[in-house]
Amino acid sequence: MVKITLDEESIHAIVQYAKTHRKEIRELAKIVGEEILSVLNEKEIIDDGAQLYREITRAINYTYQK
């Protein structure tokens, strides 16, 4: 578990760090962005798989009802 607390002084320090270390912040944003896209893509794949499963199940049930 991580506990993060911020006050005015620490926010100012973070802003100053971001201003003076733009390359590092950009790299961090890139890494976080790529991870977020990866998770979203996984969810999309899972949703597509679930939809396909439902369609197959319906087709099988329809076939055996006859």
C-alpha positions as CSV (number, residue, x, y, z in Angstrom):
1,M,0.0,0.0,0.0
2,V,1.3,3.5,-0.9
3,K,0.2,6.5,1.0
4,I,0.7,9.8,-0.8
5,T,0.1,13.2,0.9
6,L,0.6,16.6,-0.7
7,D,0.9,20.0,0.8
8,E,1.6,23.3,-0.9
9,E,5.3,23.0,-0.5
10,S,5.5,19.5,-2.0
11,I,3.2,20.5,-4.9
12,H,5.6,23.4,-5.6
13,A,8.6,21.0,-5.5
14,I,6.9,18.6,-7.9
15,V,6.1,21.5,-10.3
16,Q,9.7,22.7,-10.1
17,Y,11.0,19.2,-10.7
18,A,8.8,18.8,-13.7
19,K,10.0,22.2,-15.1
20,T,13.7,21.3,-14.7
21,H,13.4,17.6,-15.7
22,R,11.2,17.7,-18.8
23,K,12.9,14.7,-20.6
24,E,12.3,12.5,-17.6
25,I,8.7,13.6,-17.1
26,R,8.1,13.1,-20.8
27,E,9.5,9.6,-20.7
28,L,7.4,8.8,-17.6
29,A,4.3,10.1,-19.3
30,K,5.1,8.0,-22.4
31,I,5.6,4.8,-20.3
32,V,2.3,5.4,-18.3
33,G,0.5,6.2,-21.6
34,E,1.7,3.0,-23.2
35,E,0.6,1.0,-20.2
36,I,-2.8,2.6,-20.2
37,L,-3.3,1.8,-23.9
38,S,-2.2,-1.7,-23.3
39,V,-4.8,-2.2,-20.6
40,L,-7.5,-0.6,-22.8
41,N,-6.6,-2.9,-25.7
42,E,-6.8,-5.9,-23.4
43,K,-10.2,-4.8,-22.3
44,E,-11.3,-4.4,-25.9
45,I,-9.9,-7.9,-26.7
46,I,-11.8,-9.4,-23.7
47,D,-15.0,-7.6,-24.7
48,D,-14.6,-8.9,-28.3
49,G,-14.0,-12.4,-26.9
50,A,-17.0,-12.2,-24.7
51,Q,-19.2,-11.1,-27.6
52,L,-17.9,-14.0,-29.7
53,Y,-18.6,-16.4,-26.9
54,R,-22.2,-15.2,-26.6
55,E,-22.8,-15.5,-30.3
56,I,-21.4,-19.1,-30.4
57,T,-23.5,-20.0,-27.4
58,R,-26.6,-18.7,-29.0
59,A,-25.9,-20.5,-32.2
60,I,-25.3,-23.8,-30.4
61,N,-28.4,-23.4,-28.3
62,Y,-30.5,-22.6,-31.3
63,T,-29.1,-25.6,-33.1
64,Y,-30.0,-28.0,-30.3
65,Q,-33.4,-26.5,-29.7
66,K,-34.5,-27.8,-33.1
